[in-house]
Amino acid sequence: MLELIVLAVLGYAAFTWHTTSRGKRFVRAYAYLKLLDNGMSSAEANGLAMRFLSRYSDPDIDLDLIKDATGYTKAGGQQLPVIAAARKHGFIG
């Protein structure tokens, strides 16, 4: 019985980690594309995008970025095409 509980907790933790990781990747890819649109080079945009949602980021900026990316998805945008487009344009996240 204890093994089943441990497996359930580990499964939930793995699912949560995967979902959070994918969400971060989407927000960073979304930010990367926005930074490119604002005239940044690929290297500059990658450097800045990878700082978002990290220990080195500003929580207020992160929150604004999350709200902007969430608004994009609520308007009909999808995560995976954004990530694919960002990677096509040099995103390394």
Backbone atoms as SQL, in Angstrom:
CREATE TABLE atoms (id INTEGER PRIMARY KEY, chain TEXT, resi INTEGER, resn TEXT, atom TEXT, x REAL, y REAL, z REAL);
INSERT INTO atoms VALUES
  (1, 'A', 1, 'MET', 'N', 0.816, -1.196, 0.000),
  (2, 'A', 1, 'MET', 'CA', 0.000, 0.000, 0.000),
  (3, 'A', 1, 'MET', 'C', 0.862, 1.264, 0.000),
  (4, 'A', 2, 'LEU', 'N', 1.921, 1.242, 0.791),
  (5, 'A', 2, 'LEU', 'CA', 2.820, 2.387, 0.855),
  (6, 'A', 2, 'LEU', 'C', 3.473, 2.639, -0.501),
  (7, 'A', 3, 'GLU', 'N', 3.827, 1.560, -1.204),
  (8, 'A', 3, 'GLU', 'CA', 4.440, 1.703, -2.524),
  (9, 'A', 3, 'GLU', 'C', 3.490, 2.396, -3.494),
  (10, 'A', 4, 'LEU', 'N', 2.219, 2.070, -3.399),
  (11, 'A', 4, 'LEU', 'CA', 1.221, 2.678, -4.272),
  (12, 'A', 4, 'LEU', 'C', 1.100, 4.178, -4.001),
  (13, 'A', 5, 'ILE', 'N', 1.131, 4.552, -2.738),
  (14, 'A', 5, 'ILE', 'CA', 1.054, 5.970, -2.369),
  (15, 'A', 5, 'ILE', 'C', 2.294, 6.706, -2.878),
  (16, 'A', 6, 'VAL', 'N', 3.459, 6.109, -2.699),
  (17, 'A', 6, 'VAL', 'CA', 4.701, 6.726, -3.164),
  (18, 'A', 6, 'VAL', 'C', 4.675, 6.883, -4.680),
  (19, 'A', 7, 'LEU', 'N', 4.227, 5.855, -5.387),
  (20, 'A', 7, 'LEU', 'CA', 4.131, 5.941, -6.845),
  (21, 'A', 7, 'LEU', 'C', 3.148, 7.023, -7.283),
  (22, 'A', 8, 'ALA', 'N', 2.043, 7.152, -6.586),
  (23, 'A', 8, 'ALA', 'CA', 1.055, 8.179, -6.918),
  (24, 'A', 8, 'ALA', 'C', 1.638, 9.571, -6.706),
  (25, 'A', 9, 'VAL', 'N', 2.334, 9.773, -5.607),
  (26, 'A', 9, 'VAL', 'CA', 2.944, 11.072, -5.328),
  (27, 'A', 9, 'VAL', 'C', 4.019, 11.383, -6.362),
  (28, 'A', 10, 'LEU', 'N', 4.855, 10.418, -6.694),
  (29, 'A', 10, 'LEU', 'CA', 5.897, 10.622, -7.701),
  (30, 'A', 10, 'LEU', 'C', 5.296, 10.891, -9.079),
  (31, 'A', 11, 'GLY', 'N', 4.232, 10.191, -9.410),
  (32, 'A', 11, 'GLY', 'CA', 3.553, 10.416, -10.688),
  (33, 'A', 11, 'GLY', 'C', 2.967, 11.814, -10.772),
  (34, 'A', 12, 'TYR', 'N', 2.364, 12.257, -9.702),
  (35, 'A', 12, 'TYR', 'CA', 1.794, 13.602, -9.668),
  (36, 'A', 12, 'TYR', 'C', 2.892, 14.660, -9.779),
  (37, 'A', 13, 'ALA', 'N', 4.001, 14.434, -9.067),
  (38, 'A', 13, 'ALA', 'CA', 5.118, 15.380, -9.115),
  (39, 'A', 13, 'ALA', 'C', 5.707, 15.445, -10.524),
  (40, 'A', 14, 'ALA', 'N', 5.846, 14.305, -11.176),
  (41, 'A', 14, 'ALA', 'CA', 6.385, 14.281, -12.542),
  (42, 'A', 14, 'ALA', 'C', 5.440, 14.992, -13.507),
  (43, 'A', 15, 'PHE', 'N', 4.162, 14.765, -13.365),
  (44, 'A', 15, 'PHE', 'CA', 3.174, 15.429, -14.224),
  (45, 'A', 15, 'PHE', 'C', 3.219, 16.940, -14.028),
  (46, 'A', 16, 'THR', 'N', 3.272, 17.379, -12.768),
  (47, 'A', 16, 'THR', 'CA', 3.329, 18.804, -12.457),
  (48, 'A', 16, 'THR', 'C', 4.600, 19.429, -13.012),
  (49, 'A', 17, 'TRP', 'N', 5.740, 18.756, -12.846),
  (50, 'A', 17, 'TRP', 'CA', 7.001, 19.276, -13.365),
  (51, 'A', 17, 'TRP', 'C', 6.943, 19.400, -14.880),
  (52, 'A', 18, 'HIS', 'N', 6.428, 18.388, -15.557),
  (53, 'A', 18, 'HIS', 'CA', 6.353, 18.407, -17.027),
  (54, 'A', 18, 'HIS', 'C', 5.451, 19.542, -17.505),
  (55, 'A', 19, 'THR', 'N', 4.305, 19.704, -16.882),
  (56, 'A', 19, 'THR', 'CA', 3.364, 20.742, -17.273),
  (57, 'A', 19, 'THR', 'C', 3.962, 22.133, -17.038),
  (58, 'A', 20, 'THR', 'N', 4.602, 22.321, -15.912),
  (59, 'A', 20, 'THR', 'CA', 5.236, 23.602, -15.606),
  (60, 'A', 20, 'THR', 'C', 6.367, 23.889, -16.580),
  (61, 'A', 21, 'SER', 'N', 7.158, 22.878, -16.871),
  (62, 'A', 21, 'SER', 'CA', 8.274, 23.041, -17.806),
  (63, 'A', 21, 'SER', 'C', 7.777, 23.431, -19.194),
  (64, 'A', 22, 'ARG', 'N', 6.724, 22.792, -19.648),
  (65, 'A', 22, 'ARG', 'CA', 6.162, 23.105, -20.969),
  (66, 'A', 22, 'ARG', 'C', 5.563, 24.512, -20.991),
  (67, 'A', 23, 'GLY', 'N', 4.933, 24.899, -19.915),
  (68, 'A', 23, 'GLY', 'CA', 4.389, 26.248, -19.824),
  (69, 'A', 23, 'GLY', 'C', 5.476, 27.309, -19.864),
  (70, 'A', 24, 'LYS', 'N', 6.575, 27.070, -19.147),
  (71, 'A', 24, 'LYS', 'CA', 7.705, 27.997, -19.183),
  (72, 'A', 24, 'LYS', 'C', 8.281, 28.098, -20.592),
  (73, 'A', 25, 'ARG', 'N', 8.408, 26.957, -21.248),
  (74, 'A', 25, 'ARG', 'CA', 8.961, 26.955, -22.610),
  (75, 'A', 25, 'ARG', 'C', 8.083, 27.778, -23.539),
  (76, 'A', 26, 'PHE', 'N', 6.765, 27.650, -23.403),
  (77, 'A', 26, 'PHE', 'CA', 5.851, 28.429, -24.234),
  (78, 'A', 26, 'PHE', 'C', 5.996, 29.923, -23.967),
  (79, 'A', 27, 'VAL', 'N', 5.994, 30.323, -22.698),
  (80, 'A', 27, 'VAL', 'CA', 6.091, 31.743, -22.364),
  (81, 'A', 27, 'VAL', 'C', 7.414, 32.312, -22.863),
  (82, 'A', 28, 'ARG', 'N', 8.497, 31.560, -22.699),
  (83, 'A', 28, 'ARG', 'CA', 9.800, 32.032, -23.179),
  (84, 'A', 28, 'ARG', 'C', 9.832, 32.122, -24.703),
  (85, 'A', 29, 'ALA', 'N', 9.236, 31.155, -25.388),
  (86, 'A', 29, 'ALA', 'CA', 9.187, 31.188, -26.857),
  (87, 'A', 29, 'ALA', 'C', 8.339, 32.363, -27.323),
  (88, 'A', 30, 'TYR', 'N', 7.234, 32.608, -26.650),
  (89, 'A', 30, 'TYR', 'CA', 6.368, 33.733, -26.973),
  (90, 'A', 30, 'TYR', 'C', 7.142, 35.039, -26.803),
  (91, 'A', 31, 'ALA', 'N', 7.856, 35.160, -25.694),
  (92, 'A', 31, 'ALA', 'CA', 8.656, 36.360, -25.438),
  (93, 'A', 31, 'ALA', 'C', 9.759, 36.509, -26.483),
  (94, 'A', 32, 'TYR', 'N', 10.387, 35.400, -26.848),
  (95, 'A', 32, 'TYR', 'CA', 11.451, 35.424, -27.852),
  (96, 'A', 32, 'TYR', 'C', 10.940, 36.001, -29.171),
  (97, 'A', 33, 'LEU', 'N', 9.791, 35.548, -29.619),
  (98, 'A', 33, 'LEU', 'CA', 9.230, 36.053, -30.870),
  (99, 'A', 33, 'LEU', 'C', 8.882, 37.534, -30.761),
  (100, 'A', 34, 'LYS', 'N', 8.363, 37.952, -29.615),
  (101, 'A', 34, 'LYS', 'CA', 8.056, 39.369, -29.411),
  (102, 'A', 34, 'LYS', 'C', 9.336, 40.208, -29.435),
  (103, 'A', 35, 'LEU', 'N', 10.388, 39.694, -28.819),
  (104, 'A', 35, 'LEU', 'CA', 11.658, 40.416, -28.804),
  (105, 'A', 35, 'LEU', 'C', 12.245, 40.541, -30.208),
  (106, 'A', 36, 'LEU', 'N', 12.116, 39.479, -31.005),
  (107, 'A', 36, 'LEU', 'CA', 12.581, 39.551, -32.394),
  (108, 'A', 36, 'LEU', 'C', 11.787, 40.600, -33.164),
  (109, 'A', 37, 'ASP', 'N', 10.475, 40.635, -32.932),
  (110, 'A', 37, 'ASP', 'CA', 9.619, 41.627, -33.601),
  (111, 'A', 37, 'ASP', 'C', 10.004, 43.055, -33.220),
  (112, 'A', 38, 'ASN', 'N', 10.568, 43.219, -32.030),
  (113, 'A', 38, 'ASN', 'CA', 10.977, 44.548, -31.570),
  (114, 'A', 38, 'ASN', 'C', 12.404, 44.903, -31.990),
  (115, 'A', 39, 'GLY', 'N', 13.007, 44.067, -32.848),
  (116, 'A', 39, 'GLY', 'CA', 14.302, 44.411, -33.417),
  (117, 'A', 39, 'GLY', 'C', 15.524, 43.813, -32.760),
  (118, 'A', 40, 'MET', 'N', 15.362, 42.965, -31.787),
  (119, 'A', 40, 'MET', 'CA', 16.528, 42.341, -31.152),
  (120, 'A', 40, 'MET', 'C', 17.099, 41.265, -32.060),
  (121, 'A', 41, 'SER', 'N', 18.392, 41.023, -31.906),
  (122, 'A', 41, 'SER', 'CA', 19.014, 39.916, -32.628),
  (123, 'A', 41, 'SER', 'C', 18.610, 38.606, -31.953),
  (124, 'A', 42, 'SER', 'N', 18.842, 37.521, -32.649),
  (125, 'A', 42, 'SER', 'CA', 18.501, 36.210, -32.108),
  (126, 'A', 42, 'SER', 'C', 19.261, 35.940, -30.813),
  (127, 'A', 43, 'ALA', 'N', 20.533, 36.288, -30.776),
  (128, 'A', 43, 'ALA', 'CA', 21.347, 36.049, -29.579),
  (129, 'A', 43, 'ALA', 'C', 20.834, 36.869, -28.395),
  (130, 'A', 44, 'GLU', 'N', 20.522, 38.138, -28.629),
  (131, 'A', 44, 'GLU', 'CA', 20.003, 38.989, -27.554),
  (132, 'A', 44, 'GLU', 'C', 18.653, 38.478, -27.062),
  (133, 'A', 45, 'ALA', 'N', 17.782, 38.117, -27.994),
  (134, 'A', 45, 'ALA', 'CA', 16.452, 37.634, -27.632),
  (135, 'A', 45, 'ALA', 'C', 16.536, 36.326, -26.859),
  (136, 'A', 46, 'ASN', 'N', 17.422, 35.427, -27.269),
  (137, 'A', 46, 'ASN', 'CA', 17.596, 34.170, -26.540),
  (138, 'A', 46, 'ASN', 'C', 18.075, 34.425, -25.121),
  (139, 'A', 47, 'GLY', 'N', 19.062, 35.302, -24.986),
  (140, 'A', 47, 'GLY', 'CA', 19.595, 35.594, -23.659),
  (141, 'A', 47, 'GLY', 'C', 18.541, 36.153, -22.727),
  (142, 'A', 48, 'LEU', 'N', 17.740, 37.082, -23.234),
  (143, 'A', 48, 'LEU', 'CA', 16.707, 37.692, -22.409),
  (144, 'A', 48, 'LEU', 'C', 15.557, 36.733, -22.149),
  (145, 'A', 49, 'ALA', 'N', 15.139, 35.992, -23.155),
  (146, 'A', 49, 'ALA', 'CA', 14.017, 35.059, -22.991),
  (147, 'A', 49, 'ALA', 'C', 14.341, 33.971, -21.970),
  (148, 'A', 50, 'MET', 'N', 15.581, 33.522, -21.930),
  (149, 'A', 50, 'MET', 'CA', 15.942, 32.464, -20.987),
  (150, 'A', 50, 'MET', 'C', 16.008, 32.966, -19.547),
  (151, 'A', 51, 'ARG', 'N', 16.078, 34.282, -19.362),
  (152, 'A', 51, 'ARG', 'CA', 16.076, 34.834, -18.006),
  (153, 'A', 51, 'ARG', 'C', 14.658, 34.908, -17.436),
  (154, 'A', 52, 'PHE', 'N', 13.654, 34.979, -18.316),
  (155, 'A', 52, 'PHE', 'CA', 12.277, 35.029, -17.831),
  (156, 'A', 52, 'PHE', 'C', 11.952, 33.753, -17.066),
  (157, 'A', 53, 'LEU', 'N', 11.190, 33.901, -16.018),
  (158, 'A', 53, 'LEU', 'CA', 10.739, 32.777, -15.188),
  (159, 'A', 53, 'LEU', 'C', 11.910, 32.006, -14.582),
  (160, 'A', 54, 'SER', 'N', 12.965, 32.721, -14.254),
  (161, 'A', 54, 'SER', 'CA', 14.117, 32.105, -13.598),
  (162, 'A', 54, 'SER', 'C', 14.386, 32.861, -12.301),
  (163, 'A', 55, 'ARG', 'N', 15.372, 32.439, -11.570),
  (164, 'A', 55, 'ARG', 'CA', 15.684, 33.114, -10.309),
  (165, 'A', 55, 'ARG', 'C', 16.249, 34.513, -10.535),
  (166, 'A', 56, 'TYR', 'N', 16.665, 34.801, -11.770),
  (167, 'A', 56, 'TYR', 'CA', 17.256, 36.098, -12.092),
  (168, 'A', 56, 'TYR', 'C', 16.244, 37.085, -12.670),
  (169, 'A', 57, 'SER', 'N', 15.013, 36.692, -12.757),
  (170, 'A', 57, 'SER', 'CA', 14.010, 37.538, -13.401),
  (171, 'A', 57, 'SER', 'C', 13.259, 38.387, -12.389),
  (172, 'A', 58, 'ASP', 'N', 12.597, 39.386, -12.917),
  (173, 'A', 58, 'ASP', 'CA', 11.751, 40.271, -12.118),
  (174, 'A', 58, 'ASP', 'C', 10.345, 39.668, -12.089),
  (175, 'A', 59, 'PRO', 'N', 9.812, 39.357, -10.912),
  (176, 'A', 59, 'PRO', 'CA', 8.491, 38.729, -10.830),
  (177, 'A', 59, 'PRO', 'C', 7.382, 39.548, -11.490),
  (178, 'A', 60, 'ASP', 'N', 7.483, 40.871, -11.428),
  (179, 'A', 60, 'ASP', 'CA', 6.453, 41.705, -12.048),
  (180, 'A', 60, 'ASP', 'C', 6.479, 41.584, -13.565),
  (181, 'A', 61, 'ILE', 'N', 7.675, 41.570, -14.131),
  (182, 'A', 61, 'ILE', 'CA', 7.809, 41.397, -15.579),
  (183, 'A', 61, 'ILE', 'C', 7.332, 40.006, -15.984),
  (184, 'A', 62, 'ASP', 'N', 7.697, 39.000, -15.184),
  (185, 'A', 62, 'ASP', 'CA', 7.247, 37.631, -15.461),
  (186, 'A', 62, 'ASP', 'C', 5.725, 37.551, -15.471),
  (187, 'A', 63, 'LEU', 'N', 5.090, 38.181, -14.489),
  (188, 'A', 63, 'LEU', 'CA', 3.630, 38.144, -14.395),
  (189, 'A', 63, 'LEU', 'C', 2.985, 38.809, -15.610),
  (190, 'A', 64, 'ASP', 'N', 3.527, 39.955, -16.028),
  (191, 'A', 64, 'ASP', 'CA', 2.999, 40.631, -17.225),
  (192, 'A', 64, 'ASP', 'C', 3.163, 39.762, -18.460),
  (193, 'A', 65, 'LEU', 'N', 4.300, 39.106, -18.569),
  (194, 'A', 65, 'LEU', 'CA', 4.553, 38.236, -19.712),
  (195, 'A', 65, 'LEU', 'C', 3.610, 37.035, -19.714),
  (196, 'A', 66, 'ILE', 'N', 3.396, 36.450, -18.560),
  (197, 'A', 66, 'ILE', 'CA', 2.471, 35.317, -18.448),
  (198, 'A', 66, 'ILE', 'C', 1.061, 35.746, -18.841),
  (199, 'A', 67, 'LYS', 'N', 0.640, 36.921, -18.374),
  (200, 'A', 67, 'LYS', 'CA', -0.696, 37.425, -18.723),
  (201, 'A', 67, 'LYS', 'C', -0.816, 37.652, -20.228),
  (202, 'A', 68, 'ASP', 'N', 0.230, 38.200, -20.837),
  (203, 'A', 68, 'ASP', 'CA', 0.219, 38.452, -22.279),
  (204, 'A', 68, 'ASP', 'C', 0.142, 37.136, -23.057),
  (205, 'A', 69, 'ALA', 'N', 0.955, 36.153, -22.654),
  (206, 'A', 69, 'ALA', 'CA', 0.957, 34.853, -23.333),
  (207, 'A', 69, 'ALA', 'C', -0.368, 34.124, -23.115),
  (208, 'A', 70, 'THR', 'N', -0.933, 34.238, -21.919),
  (209, 'A', 70, 'THR', 'CA', -2.223, 33.620, -21.634),
  (210, 'A', 70, 'THR', 'C', -3.322, 34.261, -22.465),
  (211, 'A', 71, 'GLY', 'N', -3.254, 35.565, -22.616),
  (212, 'A', 71, 'GLY', 'CA', -4.220, 36.263, -23.468),
  (213, 'A', 71, 'GLY', 'C', -4.141, 35.789, -24.905),
  (214, 'A', 72, 'TYR', 'N', -2.931, 35.526, -25.360),
  (215, 'A', 72, 'TYR', 'CA', -2.737, 35.000, -26.711),
  (216, 'A', 72, 'TYR', 'C', -3.435, 33.648, -26.875),
  (217, 'A', 73, 'THR', 'N', -3.265, 32.761, -25.910),
  (218, 'A', 73, 'THR', 'CA', -3.895, 31.439, -26.015),
  (219, 'A', 73, 'THR', 'C', -5.416, 31.532, -25.881),
  (220, 'A', 74, 'LYS', 'N', -5.894, 32.436, -25.042),
  (221, 'A', 74, 'LYS', 'CA', -7.348, 32.597, -24.897),
  (222, 'A', 74, 'LYS', 'C', -7.982, 33.164, -26.157),
  (223, 'A', 75, 'ALA', 'N', -7.178, 33.874, -26.945),
  (224, 'A', 75, 'ALA', 'CA', -7.676, 34.427, -28.209),
  (225, 'A', 75, 'ALA', 'C', -7.600, 33.404, -29.338),
  (226, 'A', 76, 'GLY', 'N', -7.223, 32.183, -29.018),
  (227, 'A', 76, 'GLY', 'CA', -7.210, 31.123, -30.014),
  (228, 'A', 76, 'GLY', 'C', -5.833, 30.625, -30.402),
  (229, 'A', 77, 'GLY', 'N', -4.786, 31.235, -29.867),
  (230, 'A', 77, 'GLY', 'CA', -3.427, 30.780, -30.173),
  (231, 'A', 77, 'GLY', 'C', -3.118, 29.472, -29.464),
  (232, 'A', 78, 'GLN', 'N', -2.178, 28.734, -30.024),
  (233, 'A', 78, 'GLN', 'CA', -1.801, 27.449, -29.437),
  (234, 'A', 78, 'GLN', 'C', -0.323, 27.454, -29.080),
  (235, 'A', 79, 'GLN', 'N', 0.028, 26.692, -28.042),
  (236, 'A', 79, 'GLN', 'CA', 1.392, 26.690, -27.537),
  (237, 'A', 79, 'GLN', 'C', 2.399, 26.061, -28.496),
  (238, 'A', 80, 'LEU', 'N', 2.114, 24.875, -28.969),
  (239, 'A', 80, 'LEU', 'CA', 3.112, 24.156, -29.763),
  (240, 'A', 80, 'LEU', 'C', 3.500, 24.868, -31.052),
  (241, 'A', 81, 'PRO', 'N', 2.563, 25.477, -31.800),
  (242, 'A', 81, 'PRO', 'CA', 2.981, 26.230, -32.979),
  (243, 'A', 81, 'PRO', 'C', 3.869, 27.432, -32.650),
  (244, 'A', 82, 'VAL', 'N', 3.638, 28.059, -31.510),
  (245, 'A', 82, 'VAL', 'CA', 4.485, 29.186, -31.097),
  (246, 'A', 82, 'VAL', 'C', 5.899, 28.693, -30.804),
  (247, 'A', 83, 'ILE', 'N', 6.005, 27.598, -30.092),
  (248, 'A', 83, 'ILE', 'CA', 7.320, 27.033, -29.783),
  (249, 'A', 83, 'ILE', 'C', 8.033, 26.618, -31.068),
  (250, 'A', 84, 'ALA', 'N', 7.306, 25.999, -31.987),
  (251, 'A', 84, 'ALA', 'CA', 7.913, 25.582, -33.249),
  (252, 'A', 84, 'ALA', 'C', 8.381, 26.790, -34.070),
  (253, 'A', 85, 'ALA', 'N', 7.570, 27.841, -34.110),
  (254, 'A', 85, 'ALA', 'CA', 7.953, 29.045, -34.857),
  (255, 'A', 85, 'ALA', 'C', 9.185, 29.696, -34.234),
  (256, 'A', 86, 'ALA', 'N', 9.218, 29.725, -32.912),
  (257, 'A', 86, 'ALA', 'CA', 10.375, 30.321, -32.238),
  (258, 'A', 86, 'ALA', 'C', 11.633, 29.526, -32.534),
  (259, 'A', 87, 'ARG', 'N', 11.537, 28.206, -32.475),
  (260, 'A', 87, 'ARG', 'CA', 12.696, 27.361, -32.779),
  (261, 'A', 87, 'ARG', 'C', 13.149, 27.538, -34.226),
  (262, 'A', 88, 'LYS', 'N', 12.200, 27.714, -35.123),
  (263, 'A', 88, 'LYS', 'CA', 12.528, 27.934, -36.533),
  (264, 'A', 88, 'LYS', 'C', 13.337, 29.215, -36.709),
  (265, 'A', 89, 'HIS', 'N', 13.090, 30.191, -35.838),
  (266, 'A', 89, 'HIS', 'CA', 13.784, 31.471, -35.904),
  (267, 'A', 89, 'HIS', 'C', 14.982, 31.566, -34.966),
  (268, 'A', 90, 'GLY', 'N', 15.414, 30.420, -34.407),
  (269, 'A', 90, 'GLY', 'CA', 16.648, 30.409, -33.623),
  (270, 'A', 90, 'GLY', 'C', 16.501, 30.298, -32.128),
  (271, 'A', 91, 'PHE', 'N', 15.294, 30.073, -31.620),
  (272, 'A', 91, 'PHE', 'CA', 15.088, 29.939, -30.179),
  (273, 'A', 91, 'PHE', 'C', 15.750, 28.655, -29.688),
  (274, 'A', 92, 'ILE', 'N', 16.529, 28.765, -28.619),
  (275, 'A', 92, 'ILE', 'CA', 17.237, 27.580, -28.116),
  (276, 'A', 92, 'ILE', 'C', 16.605, 26.994, -26.867),
  (277, 'A', 93, 'GLY', 'N', 15.568, 27.641, -26.348),
  (278, 'A', 93, 'GLY', 'CA', 14.944, 27.174, -25.085),
  (279, 'A', 93, 'GLY', 'C', 14.209, 25.940, -25.330);
